[in-house]
């Protein structure tokens, strides 16, 4: 189905996860970068605005025709839900209230989760920690595609199909490859989400609920804001396994494009990663 890909296997590396050693090297040369570490005090307000915006728009969305609803979900609602997903990513690193307030971070994550439609916040944190700690490990890093995905979706057409199915792969892959015990906070996350979805259905009807769900799914597949799923860790240069994107879409995605910088310093908020001297430090060390 379409032109075959030029690579039929993964690029295997047997060295240590690179970012821990990079972090030590950068801090030894430029200890002032520690000044950037710590929570983003604006993150909770950004999340609150986006969640309330999504809820308020449901008053109008429930009256839309189905074509208008799906177009709006792709162009507006999906972009906002994707931003909320990336806020959950920031919150998973305790970047809303700091490491000393873990439950406040988890609560804000559940709040950010509401318009997304499915409970992901607590489970995401559990697996995302492993992604940082064991980046590229085919058994412990479930953020990267499996060998089956890489070999089965090898042609151009099949890769496009994989992009369409990306939300399913991203959600199901952890459960199949690395099932972890369900925690009490995950059960609370599920309960809170089910109650919210029920309220949306009761107050606004099926169209409103499907608008939230469809926005989440559409913006994780063939969508500009979902490009970071590919750009972050898909190998384009065999010397590197993490890549950064510095374009305008960072304005909509909480600077997730600064991904090399994020893996080097997970406790620097996305809002601080574009600061000029932080980027200069990376250029000096690893140009």
TORMI-167835 format. One record per residue: x, y, z of N, C-alpha, C in turn; residue number from 1. Coordinates in steps of 0.05 Angstrom, whole numbers. Example, Ala and Ser with C-alpha at 12.3 -4.5 7.8 and 13.67 -1.06 7.14 Angstrom:
TORMI-167835
n_X,n_Y,n_Z,ca_X,ca_Y,ca_Z,c_X,c_Y,c_Z,num
264,-114,156,246,-90,156,264,-66,156,1
257,-45,142,273,-21,143,258,1,157,2
This chain:
TORMI-167835
n_X,n_Y,n_Z,ca_X,ca_Y,ca_Z,c_X,c_Y,c_Z,num
17,-24,0,0,0,0,18,25,0,1
25,35,-24,42,58,-25,71,51,-26,2
88,71,-28,117,67,-29,128,56,-3,3
145,36,-5,157,24,18,176,44,32,4
179,42,58,197,59,73,226,51,68,5
244,70,73,273,64,68,285,48,91,6
272,48,114,283,33,137,263,12,145,7
272,-12,150,255,-34,159,261,-43,187,8
278,-29,201,284,-36,229,290,-11,245,9
289,-13,271,295,9,289,326,13,289,10
334,37,298,362,42,303,367,35,332,11
384,14,336,388,4,363,413,17,375,12
411,25,400,433,37,414,437,22,440,13
462,18,447,469,3,472,484,20,492,14
482,46,489,493,65,508,472,73,528,15
480,87,549,461,95,570,442,116,559,16
420,119,573,401,141,566,416,167,567,17
415,183,545,435,205,542,430,229,559,18
405,234,568,399,260,579,410,263,608,19
413,241,623,424,244,650,453,254,649,20
469,243,630,497,252,628,498,281,617,21
481,287,598,479,314,588,473,334,610,22
454,326,627,446,344,649,470,350,667,23
485,329,674,508,333,691,529,352,678,24
533,348,652,553,364,638,544,393,637,25
519,398,631,509,425,629,511,439,656,26
502,425,677,502,438,703,530,443,713,27
549,426,706,577,431,714,588,456,701,28
580,461,676,590,484,662,574,510,667,29
548,506,671,530,529,673,510,524,697,30
520,525,721,503,520,744,480,540,747,31
482,563,733,460,583,735,434,574,723,32
435,552,707,411,542,695,391,531,716,33
402,525,740,384,517,762,364,538,769,34
370,563,762,351,585,768,325,582,753,35
326,567,731,301,563,715,284,541,726,36
294,524,743,279,501,753,257,510,773,37
235,495,772,214,501,791,187,505,776,38
166,506,791,139,507,779,133,533,764,39
114,531,747,104,555,732,79,565,746,40
80,588,759,56,598,774,32,604,756,41
37,607,730,15,614,712,1,589,701,42
13,565,705,1,541,693,-27,536,702,43
-32,539,728,-59,533,738,-80,552,726,44
-72,577,720,-91,596,708,-96,590,679,45
-75,581,665,-78,573,637,-97,549,635,46
-93,530,653,-111,506,653,-140,514,659,47
-143,531,679,-170,539,686,-184,553,663,48
-170,571,649,-182,585,626,-190,565,605,49
-173,546,598,-179,528,576,-202,509,583,50
-203,500,608,-225,483,616,-251,498,616,51
-252,522,626,-277,538,626,-285,545,598,52
-266,551,581,-272,558,553,-286,534,540,53
-276,510,544,-289,487,532,-317,482,542,54
-321,486,568,-348,483,580,-367,503,569,55
-359,529,568,-376,550,559,-384,546,529,56
-366,536,513,-372,533,484,-393,511,480,57
-397,494,500,-417,472,497,-445,484,494,58
-450,507,505,-477,520,502,-483,524,472,59
-463,530,456,-468,534,427,-464,508,411,60
-445,492,419,-438,468,404,-462,450,403,61
-478,448,423,-501,430,423,-521,436,402,62
-520,460,390,-539,468,369,-526,465,341,63
-501,458,339,-488,456,314,-498,432,298,64
-496,434,271,-500,410,254,-475,392,258,65
-478,367,250,-456,348,253,-431,357,238,66
-434,365,212,-409,375,198,-396,398,212,67
-412,418,221,-401,441,235,-388,433,261,68
-400,413,275,-389,404,300,-361,391,296,69
-359,374,276,-334,360,271,-312,379,262,70
-319,399,245,-300,419,236,-291,435,260,71
-309,443,278,-302,458,302,-285,442,320,72
-291,416,322,-275,398,339,-246,396,329,73
-243,396,303,-216,394,291,-201,420,294,74
-214,442,289,-200,468,287,-198,482,314,75
-217,477,333,-217,492,358,-216,473,382,76
-236,458,386,-238,441,410,-215,421,412,77
-207,410,390,-185,391,390,-158,404,398,78
-154,428,388,-129,443,394,-128,449,424,79
-151,457,435,-152,463,464,-148,438,480,80
-162,416,473,-158,391,487,-130,381,486,81
-117,385,463,-89,377,460,-71,394,479,82
-77,420,480,-62,437,499,-66,428,527,83
-91,418,534,-96,408,561,-80,382,565,84
-79,365,545,-62,341,547,-33,348,553,85
-24,369,541,4,377,545,7,392,572,86
-14,404,581,-14,415,609,-12,392,629,87
-26,370,623,-24,346,640,5,336,640,88
17,337,617,46,330,616,63,347,634,89
59,373,633,73,391,651,67,385,681,90
42,380,686,33,375,714,45,349,724,91
49,329,706,60,304,714,88,307,725,92
101,329,718,128,335,728,126,354,753,93
102,357,763,97,374,787,104,403,781,94
100,412,757,107,439,749,85,459,754,95
63,451,766,42,470,773,47,481,802,96
52,463,821,54,471,849,81,462,861,97
98,449,846,124,440,857,123,413,870,98
146,401,875,148,374,886,136,372,914,99
135,394,928,125,393,956,95,392,958,100
81,394,936,51,393,936,41,373,915,101
48,347,918,41,327,898,11,324,894,102
-5,325,915,-34,322,912,-47,345,898,103
-37,369,903,-47,392,888,-42,389,858,104
-18,379,851,-12,374,823,-31,353,811,105
-36,331,826,-53,310,816,-82,321,813,106
-91,337,832,-118,348,830,-121,366,806,107
-101,383,801,-102,401,777,-101,384,751,108
-86,362,752,-85,344,729,-113,333,723,109
-127,325,743,-154,314,739,-173,336,729,110
-169,361,738,-185,383,729,-180,389,699,111
-154,389,692,-147,393,664,-157,370,646,112
-161,347,658,-170,323,644,-199,325,635,113
-215,341,649,-244,341,645,-254,343,616,114
-246,364,601,-256,366,574,-245,344,555,115
-224,330,563,-212,310,545,-231,286,542,116
-247,281,562,-268,261,559,-261,234,570,117
-236,226,569,-227,200,580,-207,205,602,118
-207,189,623,-189,193,646,-160,185,639,119
-142,204,636,-115,198,628,-94,209,647,120
-101,229,663,-81,245,678,-63,228,696,121
-74,212,713,-59,197,733,-43,175,719,122
-56,161,701,-42,139,687,-19,150,670,123
-23,173,658,-2,185,642,23,189,659,124
20,201,682,43,206,699,59,180,705,125
44,159,711,56,134,718,75,123,696,126
65,125,672,81,115,649,102,135,640,127
96,161,643,114,181,633,140,182,649,128
139,176,674,163,175,690,182,154,679,129
170,131,670,187,109,659,198,118,632,130
183,134,617,193,143,591,218,160,595,131
219,177,615,242,194,620,265,177,631,132
259,158,648,280,143,662,293,122,643,133
276,110,626,285,88,609,280,94,580,134
286,118,571,280,127,544,292,107,523,135
274,98,505,283,80,484,284,51,491,136
280,44,516,279,16,524,254,3,513,137
257,-18,497,233,-29,484,214,-43,502,138
222,-48,527,204,-60,546,192,-40,566,139
206,-19,572,197,0,593,188,27,583,140
196,34,558,187,60,547,165,55,527,141
140,58,536,117,52,519,109,77,502,142
124,98,503,119,121,486,128,116,457,143
147,98,454,157,93,427,141,69,414,144
138,69,388,123,47,375,137,21,379,145
122,0,377,132,-27,380,146,-36,353,146
161,-58,355,173,-68,330,151,-76,310,147
129,-87,320,106,-94,303,96,-69,288,148
93,-47,302,84,-22,288,104,-13,267,149
129,-14,274,150,-4,256,151,-21,231,150
147,-47,233,150,-64,209,124,-67,194,151
101,-67,208,76,-70,194,67,-45,180,152
72,-22,192,64,3,180,89,16,166,153
99,2,146,125,9,134,122,26,109,154
101,24,94,97,39,69,86,67,76,155
86,84,56,75,111,59,46,110,67,156
31,94,53,2,92,58,-4,80,86,157
11,60,93,7,48,120,16,67,142,158
36,83,137,44,102,157,23,124,161,159
10,131,139,-13,150,142,-35,137,158,160
-41,112,153,-61,98,169,-53,97,198,161
-27,93,203,-17,93,231,-22,120,244,162
-18,141,230,-23,168,241,-53,171,248,163
-70,161,232,-99,162,238,-105,147,263,164
-92,124,266,-97,106,289,-79,112,313,165
-63,133,311,-45,140,332,-58,143,360,166
-82,155,363,-94,156,389,-98,128,402,167
-106,109,385,-111,82,395,-84,69,403,168
-64,71,387,-38,59,393,-27,72,419,169
-28,98,421,-17,112,444,-31,104,470,170
-57,99,468,-72,92,492,-70,62,499,171
-69,45,479,-70,16,484,-42,4,489,172
-22,16,477,5,5,478,14,1,507,173
11,20,525,20,16,553,5,-7,567,174
-21,-10,561,-37,-30,575,-29,-58,566,175
-21,-61,541,-14,-87,530,15,-94,537,176
33,-75,535,62,-81,538,71,-80,566,177
60,-62,582,70,-58,609,47,-52,628,178
29,-71,633,7,-66,651,17,-62,679,179
9,-40,692,18,-34,719,-7,-34,737,180
-3,-39,763,-26,-40,781,-41,-13,781,181
-68,-15,782,-85,8,783,-83,20,811,182
-78,46,813,-75,60,839,-102,72,848,183
-103,80,873,-127,94,883,-132,120,869,184
-111,135,863,-114,160,848,-125,155,820,185
-117,133,808,-129,127,781,-159,122,783,186
-167,108,804,-196,103,808,-211,130,813,187
-199,148,828,-211,174,832,-212,189,806,188
-191,188,790,-191,201,764,-214,191,746,189
-217,164,746,-239,152,730,-266,162,741,190
-270,162,767,-296,170,778,-302,199,772,191
-282,216,776,-287,245,770,-294,249,741,192
-280,234,723,-285,238,694,-312,227,686,193
-320,205,697,-347,194,691,-369,212,701,194
-366,224,724,-385,243,735,-387,268,716,195
-364,278,708,-364,302,691,-377,295,664,196
-369,273,652,-381,265,626,-411,261,629,197
-420,250,651,-449,247,656,-463,274,658,198
-450,293,671,-462,320,673,-463,333,646,199
-442,330,630,-443,342,603,-466,330,587,200
-469,304,588,-490,290,574,-518,300,584,201
-521,302,610,-546,310,621,-553,340,615,202
-533,357,616,-538,386,613,-538,395,584,203
-521,382,568,-517,392,540,-524,372,519,204
-526,346,525,-534,326,505,-510,312,492,205
-517,293,475,-497,277,462,-478,292,445,206
-488,312,431,-470,327,413,-447,340,428,207
-453,352,450,-433,365,466,-412,345,476,208
-421,322,485,-402,301,495,-385,291,472,209
-397,286,449,-382,275,426,-363,297,415,210
-370,322,418,-352,344,410,-326,342,426,211
-328,338,452,-304,336,469,-288,311,461,212
-301,288,459,-287,263,451,-274,266,424,213
-289,275,404,-278,277,377,-255,296,375,214
-256,318,390,-234,337,390,-209,324,400,215
-211,309,421,-188,295,432,-176,276,412,216
-193,260,399,-183,240,380,-172,253,355,217
-186,273,344,-177,285,319,-150,299,322,218
-146,312,345,-121,328,349,-98,310,357,219
-102,284,361,-80,266,367,-72,250,342,220
-87,254,320,-81,239,296,-68,256,275,221
-81,258,252,-71,274,229,-78,303,235,222
-61,316,250,-67,344,258,-40,358,263,223
-38,383,256,-12,397,260,-2,396,289,224
-20,399,309,-10,400,336,0,373,346,225
-7,352,331,2,325,339,29,318,327,226
40,336,311,66,331,299,88,325,318,227
85,335,343,106,330,363,109,300,369,228
88,284,366,90,256,371,112,243,353,229
114,254,329,135,243,310,161,257,315,230
161,283,318,186,299,319,202,293,344,231
190,284,365,204,282,391,226,261,391,232
219,236,383,237,214,386,240,195,362,233
227,202,340,231,185,316,258,193,304,234
275,173,300,303,178,293,306,189,264,235
316,214,262,322,226,236,353,228,232,236
367,228,254,396,229,253,406,208,273,237
422,188,264,429,166,281,445,173,306,238
455,198,307,470,207,330,452,216,353,239
426,220,347,408,231,367,383,214,369,240
371,214,393,345,201,396,323,219,407,241
330,244,411,310,264,419,315,289,401,242
293,302,393,295,325,375,277,348,385,243
285,372,378,269,395,385,257,409,360,244
235,422,364,221,438,343,217,466,355,245
225,486,340,225,513,351,205,531,336,246
185,520,323,166,535,307,143,546,322,247
125,558,307,103,574,319,82,557,334,248
81,531,327,61,514,341,67,511,371,249
91,518,379,97,517,408,79,536,423,250
68,557,410,50,575,424,24,561,432,251
17,540,417,-8,525,423,-3,500,440,252
22,493,443,28,467,456,47,469,480,253
46,492,493,62,496,518,91,490,514,254
101,496,490,130,493,484,139,464,485,255
122,446,479,130,417,480,151,412,458,256
153,430,438,173,426,418,202,427,428,257
206,441,450,233,443,462,239,416,477,258
240,395,461,239,369,474,267,359,483,259
288,366,469,314,359,479,319,373,506,260
311,399,506,315,415,531,298,403,553,261
273,394,546,256,383,567,267,357,579,262
278,340,562,289,315,573,315,320,588,263
330,340,580,353,347,596,346,358,623,264
324,374,624,316,386,649,285,385,653,265
275,361,661,246,358,663,233,377,683,266
249,388,702,237,405,722,240,435,715,267
244,441,689,242,468,679,216,469,664,268
198,487,671,172,490,658,175,497,629,269
156,488,613,157,495,584,158,525,579,270
145,540,596,145,569,592,172,582,594,271
191,568,607,218,579,611,239,568,591,272
231,547,577,251,534,559,260,552,536,273
243,570,525,252,587,503,270,610,512,274
275,614,537,292,636,546,319,635,532,275
328,658,523,351,660,505,376,646,517,276
381,651,542,406,641,552,405,611,556,277
381,600,561,378,571,563,384,558,536,278
375,570,514,381,559,488,410,563,481,279
422,585,489,450,589,483,468,568,497,280
460,562,522,475,541,537,475,515,522,281
451,507,511,449,482,497,466,483,471,282
466,506,458,482,508,433,512,506,439,283
520,519,461,549,518,468,558,489,475,284
540,475,489,548,448,499,546,427,476,285
526,430,459,520,408,441,516,416,412,286
528,438,404,526,446,376,543,428,358,287
